[in-house]
Amino acid sequence: MQPAPIKANLKFLANLDGPLVYIPSKGGGDQTEHVGNFEAREVLVLDGRQDKQESSLDVEGFKLVRQETEVDDFYSDVQIKSIYHDEVKSLLTEVTGASRIEIFDDTRRTSSVQKQRNKGIREPANIIHNDYTARSGVKRLRDHFADNPDEAEELLCGRFAIINVWRSIAGSIRNFPLTLCDASTVVSADLVSVERRAEERIGELQVALHNPDQRWYYFPEMQMDEALVFKTFDSETDGRTRFTIHTSFEIPGVSGSAAARESIETRCLVFF
């Protein structure tokens, strides 16, 4: 167990000079490309197990939960679809009280370049970002229901959110943990919308400028029976949290022989 808090280098947007584009990696050993001026800033990252034992999606934007899983191979698409998706829906129903949940993406990541190549999966995110903006969250819903646009428009009349469920898929997380910023310490001026340019879809996400008032958390040694649930979009504009910026970081002093991080994040449209 690493001492907490940790002084970590997190990558922020430095300024608004020049174009801004986020080009995600495809998986298999390539790297995400960030067009723009970014800088690493030393930030105090607090131990969420000690310093944020209670949190909610509508305030901080994230919540650590305990959930056993029956999946024994997270690289099996069959098990993900036949077992894990039902577990995710059950978890989110309990946490949010949602009336309907639609899962639209599973992304596996590892810090091992060799395993990235062998499994065709992506690297841990290394830039502070949030997956959606006010505009692209709505577009994501419409894209998901492209075959039934009338249903999409009906669902847009009510409140919906996009929520991620993140967990380890191979033992405890020793390095490159997910770290999240308490959304109640983020102001709108900290967030900058940028184009997300992937082969299959042009979208939009947020990157972040550094603000000394931001408070960052991670949960040391996350196990496979734990999950971090966090909100990346909310259609409601009544003051509750809508976006949660996050990234990963290298823990100072962790041995190079430590097991590589392996994780899965499942993205869900959540309807209320």
Buried (B, 14 or more C-beta within 10 A) or exposed (E): EBEBBBEBEBBBBBEEEEEBEBBBBBBBBBEBEBBBEBEEBEBEBBBBBEEBEEBEBBBBBBBBBEBEBEBEEBBEEEBBEEBBBEBBBEBBBEBBEBEEBBBEEBBBBBBBEEBBEEBEBBBBBBBBBBBBBBEBBBBBBEEBBEEEEEEBEEBBEEBBBBBBBBBBBBBBBBBBBBBBBBBEBBEEEBBBBBBBBEEEEEBBBBBBBBEEEBBBBBBBBBEBEBBBBBBBBBBBEEEBBBBBBBBBBBBEEEEEEBEBBBBBBBBBBBBB
